[in-house]
């Protein structure tokens, strides 16, 4: 598994469960700046879970909802897309690796012949 594949899978999970991309989930930074927990909605970030922002530890959600309810709602809303991504991304990487195997081997051979010794 490559780093890119791992990041894409982590992004699929964060979008499915936390209703935000992996960057925003980890940092709490949105287009409006660093304001974790200030949205009071279904968007959950790690800083918000750790107590940053107005919601305290566990976050600040829509009226009357707790973390478990918001996660359940997010997964109900985004679960099918998340599941499709978790299946499709590894398949796409495997197919891509097989399709690019021959061109990569040819490029490596040409680079070795040119004494560059760089491997693609």
N, C-alpha and C positions, 0 to 999 in steps of 0.2 A: 504494500500500500504506500503510495507516494504522499508527500506532505500536502500537495494540492488536493488530492482525493480526500484526505483526512479533514482538511479545512472545509471542503464542500459538504461532506457528511455532517460535520459539526454544525455548519450553517443551516442545513436542512432540519436538524433536530432543534436548534434554537428558534428557528422560524415556526416550527410546529408547536413546540411546547411553551415558548416564552414570547411569541408573537413579535420577534425582532431578529435582525441579523446578528451574526456572531460578534462582529465588532462592537455594535451597540450593547449587546448583552454583556460582554466582558468589561467595557469601559464606562458605560452609562452615558456616553456622549451622543447626543442626537443633533439634528440640524439646528435646534434651538440652544445648543451648548450642553454643559454638564448639569443636568437637573434630574438625578435619579429619583423616582417615586413621585415626581411632581405632576405626572399626567393623570394619576388616579384612574387608570384604565387597565386593560388586559396586557399591556406591555410590561414585561418583567426584566429587570437587569440584575446582574450580580451585585453591584454596589447597593442597589435597593434591598436585595435579600440580606446583605451584611449590615444594614442599618443606616446607610447614607440617605439623606433626604428626609422629607417631612413624615414619612410613614413609619419610621423606626425600623427595628429588625423585622424582617419579613415583608416589608413593603406597604404600599398604599394602593388600594384597588377600588374598583367601582363600589358604590354604596352597598353595604351589607355582604360583600363577598370576602372570602379569605383566600389564602394562597392556593389551597387545594381546589377550591371551586373555580378559580381563574385558570389554573393549569388544566383542569378537566374541560372547561369551556374552550380553551385554546386548542386542545388536542381534538375535541369534537369538531371544531371549525377547520382546523388545518391538518388533521391526522391523515386524511387520504392523500393529500399532496405530499406530506412528509414521507409517508410509506412508499409512494411511487419514486420519490427522489432517492430514498435509501436503497431501493432495489436497482434503479436505473443508473445511478452514478458509478457503482463498481462495474456493472456490465459495460458501460460506455468506456471506462478506462481499460478494461481487458480487451475489448474489441479494438480500441485505438492502438493499444500496444502491439497487437498482432498485425494490424494494418501498416503500422509504421516500422515494423521490425526490419524489413528488407531495405527501405530507404536509409534508416539509421545505420545499418551495417555497411551500406555502400558509402555513406558519408564518412564513417570511421575509417574505412579502407583508404579512401582518397586522402584524408588528413594524415594517415600514417605514411602513405607514399610521399606526401609532400614534406615529411619529416616534422610536422607540426606536433605530432604526438598528442593532440587534443582529442578526447573521446566525447562523442555526442550521445 
